[in-house]
Amino acid sequence: KALLADEKGEKEVVMTSLQKEKEELLLSLTQETQEKEEKEKKLAAVTQELEREKATLEKEKEEKESVVTALQEIKEKEGKLTEFIQELEREKATLEKEKEEKEVAVTALLQEKEEKEEKIIQDSEEKLSFEKEKEEKEVAVTALLQEKEEKEEKIIQDSEEKLSFEKEKEEK
């Protein structure tokens, strides 16, 4: 019974640890998703701002005599936007990869937890079966000992009766 209690305690410790790891991973995933969403909002705001700036530059280009200067400014800002978009896309890809890896890790931990629970249940069932079998054997041994004791008492009683009969026979 102490072994069963120890195993149950170990199971609870493992379960608590796995639950805590799961919660920490899920919290981390939530935080990373929020960061990703914030970066995407910033990208949208920067894109809108750059689109407004581009429209202004195009209007200035029509008004200015120097078409080349205006086009060069637009190209520079588009290049920066492209670089910024590429950087955000790389960060997004990295975050998605990390998220997938963490999801795989969580799935593996849950599978491991489930396997450990099944093993604990199986071990408990085997132990209970062994205990039941042991109790049944103890009952059988007790019955055999009782039967042996009764037979010994009968033999002693028969021997005493025989001795008594022999003694009476000698006296006669």
N, C-alpha and C positions, 0 to 999 in steps of 0.2 A: 504493500500500500504506500509505503514511503517512496518507493521507486516511481510509482504512478504519480504521486504528488510532485516529485522532482521533475518528471517528464512534463507534467501539466504546467509547472512553473516555467520550465525552459520554453515550452510552446508559447506561453503568454509573453515571455520576454522577446522571442523571435517575432511573434505577431506584432507586438508593439513597435519593435525596431523597424520592421518592414512597413508598417503603417506610417511611421514617422518619415521614413525615406520617401515613400510615395507622396506624402503631403509636401515635403520639401521640393521634390521634383516638379509637382504640379504647380506650386507657387512660383518656382523659377520659370516654368513655361509661361505662366500668366504674365509675369513681369516682362519677359522677353517679347511676348506678343504685344503688350502695351507699348513697349519701346518701338517696336516695328511700326505700329499704327501711328505713333507720334511722328516718326520719321517720314512716313508716307504723307501725313497731313502737311508737314513742313515742305515736302517735295511739291505737293499740290499748290501750296501758297507761293513758293518760289517760282513755280511754273507760271502761275497766274501773273505774278509780278513781272517776270521776264517777258511774258506775252504782252503785257501793257507797255513795257519799255520798248519792246520791238515795234509795236504799233506807233508809238510816239516817234521813234527813230525813222520809221518809214514815212511818216508825215513830214518830218524835218527834211528827209532826203528829197522829197518832192519840192519843198520850199527852197532848199539850198542849191547853190550852183554846183557844189562839189558832190556829185553822186558817189564817187569812189570812197570818200571819207565816211559817209553815212553807211554804205554797204560794209565797209571794214569793221565799223563799230558793231553792227548787227552780227557779223560773222564771229567776232570775238565773244560776244555774249552767248551766242548759240553754242560755241565750242565749250564755254564754261558750263552751260546748262547740260550739254551732252556728257561732259566729264562728271558733273554732279549726279546726273541720272545713272550713269554707269557705276559710280561708287555706291549709290543707294541700291542698285540692283545686285551688286556683289554682296553688300551687307544683307540684303533680303535673302539671297541664296544661302549665305552662311547661316543666318538665323533659321531658315527652313530646314537646313541640313542638321543643325544642332537640335531643333525640335524633333525631327524624325529619330535621331539617335536617342534622345531622351525618352521618346515614346517606346522605342524598342527596348530600352533599359527597363522602363516601367513594366512593360509586358513580360519581360524575362523575370523580373522580381515577383510579379504576380503569379507567374507560372511556378517559380521556385517555391513561393509561399504555399500554393495549392498542393504541390507535390509533398512538401513537408507536412502539411495538414493530413493528407491522405496516409502518409507513412505513420504519423502519430496515431491516427485512427486504427490503422492496420495493426500496429504494435499493441495498442490497447486491447483490441479484439483478441489478438493472440494470447496476451497475458491473461485476459478474463477467461478464455477457453482453458488455458493451462491451470488457472486457479480452480475452475469448476472441476476439471478432471482430477486435480489433486484432492479436492474436497470429497469427490466421489470415491477415490481410492482410500482416503482416510476412513470414510464411513464403512467401506468394505473390510478394511483391516480391523476396525473396531468390532465389526460383526464377527469376523473370524476369531479374534481374540476372545470375545464373549463366548463363542461356541466352544473354543478350546478349553476355556475355564470351566464351562459347564460339564464338558466331557471329563476333565480332570476330577472335578468334584464327584461325578458319577462313579469314576474308577475308584476314588478314595472311599466313597460310600459302599460300593460293592466289595472292596477289599475289607473294610471294617465288618461288613455283614458276614463275609466269608470267614474272617478270623473269629468272629463271635460264634458262628456256626461250628467251626473247628474246635473252639474252646469248649462249647457245650457238648460236642461229640466226645471229646477227651474225658470230660468230667463224667459222662455217662459210662 
